[in-house]
Amino acid sequence: ITIRDAEAIFGAHRYPPPIQEGISNMSFDTKERIAVTVLSMIRQQPISKITVQQIMARTNMKRQSFYYHFKDIYDVLDWSVRRYFCVPFSYRPEQTFDAWCEQTLTYLSDNQNYSRKVALALGEERICNLFFPVILPQVNRLLFQSSDPTLDEEQIIARDIVTRVIMSAFYQIVTDHTKIRVDAHMRSVHALLKVLVK
């Protein structure tokens, strides 16, 4: 199982994540193989039915390798969300808020089956905690024209509320059993922008 397998599942990343400091390429590759295996297994069965033994049999690795890198299957899903979902949605200064929303909605639409299964398995609170640092700079830029502004207490409260509402809306969009219609959701984004940005 390779990065190519992950790209077959999620599409090629235009912004691949850097190797984390202190983590060897071998360690990163092992985590990647395990994560891609779990994500490919989601095609055939519910997450609750996937076992560590099945995962490691598919990767041709020892069970101990799994527990060296991850606590459990949900930890693999957390890592996968950071790798395959958070990285493509990371803040880029040249990208407008509505362009970021469209990119995010398109990515979620293209990967809706996986997105839904992972979101439902982890739950809204966990997904929101994973995405909060990713969405926060987008909301800062939207409300305060800076990705890292100095804010007073009231501004922080307002920003955090808007961030949580956006995350909750994305969660509802992903977990809904209807096809994600990017154009319809973008009309909602444009309506929101008209109200917030005058």
Secondary structure, DSSP 8 states (H G I E B T S, - for coil): --HHHHHHHH---SS-----TT--HHHHHHHHHHHHHHHHHTTTS-GGG--HHHHHHHHT--HHHHHHH-SSHHHHHHHHIIIIIITTT---TTS-HHHHHHHHHHHHHHTHHHHHHHHHHH-HHHHHHHHHHHHHHHHHHHHHSSSS----HHHHHHHHHHHHHHHHHHHHHHHSSS---HHHHHHHHHHHHHHH--
